[in-house]
Amino acid sequence: MLRRAVEREFEIIGEAMNRIEKIDSSTDISSKKQIIDMRNRVIHGYDRIDNEIIWGTIVRHLPKLKQEIETLLK
């Protein structure tokens, strides 16, 4: 259940990023394309999702994304 919940959050983040990109492609988020690509992999390649990639993304990339989003919201 936890794995599926985490994957669902990636789907939501990726879909939101996809919509932001369509509205304003100049939005300053460093890894927009990778976020959208991750969403697509989670949705379309469920049987090929590597837990280490998911965990690595959480540890290495989500803190920076959070910081960038907080900056945009200010």
N, C-alpha and C positions, 0 to 999 in steps of 0.2 A: 504494500500500500504506500509506503514511504517513497519508494522508487517512482511509482506512478504519479504521486503527488508532485515530486520534484520535476519530472518530465512535463507534467501539465503546466507548471509554472514557467518552464522554458518555452512552451508553446505560446503562452499568454504574452510573455515578454517579447518573443519574436514577432508575434502578430502585431503587437503595439508598435514595435520598431518599423515593421513593414508599412503600417499606416502613416506613421510619422514621416517616413521617407517619401511616401507618395504626396503628402501634403506640403512638405518643405524639405527638399533634399539637401539644403545647406545647414541643417541642424548639426551642431557640433558634437557628435558622439563618435568616438574614435573607431569603434568596431561594429558599425551598423551592419555591414555586409555579413560579417561572421555571425552576428546575432540572428539575422534572418536565415542564414544557412543552417545554423543549429536548429532553429525551429523546423525547417524543412526536413532535416535528418530525423528529428524526433517524431514528426508526424508520419513521414513516409517510409522510414526504415526502422521500425520498432525492433525487429529481430536482430538488427545490426548495431544497436546502441551499446557503446562500451562504457561500463561504469566508471572506469578510470578517466575517460574523457569528460564525463559529466562532473565527476568530483573535481577534476583539475579546473574546469570552467568555473565551478562554484568558488573555489579557493583563490584562483589567480585573476579571474576576469570580473566577477560580480562586484567586488569592492570598488573597482575603478568605474564600472557602469553606474553604481549607486552614487558615487561622487559626481560624475558628470550630470546625472539627472538632477541631483540636488542643486548644482550650479545653475542649470537651465531653469529650474523652478524659482530661483531667487529673483 
